[in-house]
Amino acid sequence: MQYAYDISVVVPLFNEEESLPELVRWIRRVMHAHEFSYEVILVDDGSTDRSWDVINTLGEEDKAVKGISFNRNYGKSAALNEGFRRCEGEVVITMDADLQDSPEEIPALYDMIKNQKYDLVSGWKKKRFDPLSKTIPTKFFNAATRKLSGIQLHDFNCGLKAYRQLLVKSIEVHGEMHRYIPVIAKWNGFTKIGEKVVQHQERKYGTTKFGLERFVYGFLDLLSITFVSRFKKRPMHFFGSFGTLMFVVGLGITIWLILQKLFGLYSGGRVRDIVDQPLFFLALVAVILGVQLFLAGFLAEMISMASNKRNEYLIRDKVGAIKK
């Protein structure tokens, strides 16, 4: 297969006007030193500063620089998704725009995809320059993700990653799912996932755009992606299984109560009415829940078969000869 470039660098950004010129110069220096053909796709996620003006200027100065501007802030996942849709390089590198990810890592990441045949390589910021309020929750977050996904990475949330193009063209990233691209990749059959220790730079300009709430959202997203990855194409297997189990349990209890009363009447003993027993109402709830879960699975199955709508974001402007 022929590719337009050796490398596509996708950079999502929000209010990073100060760091962009230095980042683009650094990437250019590395690419020229290793004689890579490349493109840099800067995705402006609704910045409120002069980031888009800076991107326009950079695009005029260097045809390798391309830009996409969202009409509003959609989030990092949306920015990555649009960059993936439009990239044309054999190897796709993602990195943050705040200069904390070093472009000097690009050649080694490229080699791991190109020559060592990895599907995805995630950076591992073994030595971090972040405060404890960020590093400690990150360790718990990574441990939980390793446990649930079975993927042995130390740093799922590292923005510096490398992918083969087939992978990024085969997945969609939405919501806050950018943290779980390795999990999404695994469930799509891309199982050769590696890791590389990368240099972590201290933030040079501005402040972080993420708060502690991202860890709460991140855990919820992990549960969501685990469920969707396993049951997206067969939701009836999940809802139907639990629904059938609940219905059978409720029906079994009801039959047992009826038989118990009939046996009591036959033996001439004192028998309580079925509706006077709390167990009857538990059985009734179980039957109702079982039917509802089964119907939910049936409806989800129909929606899954009928839905083909992809992520769509309102793009305000573009820079460079970027793919539609």
Summary of the structure (lengths in Angstrom):
residues: 324
radius of gyration: 26.3
end to end distance: 20.0
largest distance: 98.0
contacts: 1023
relative contact order: 0.14
helix: 52%
strand: 15%
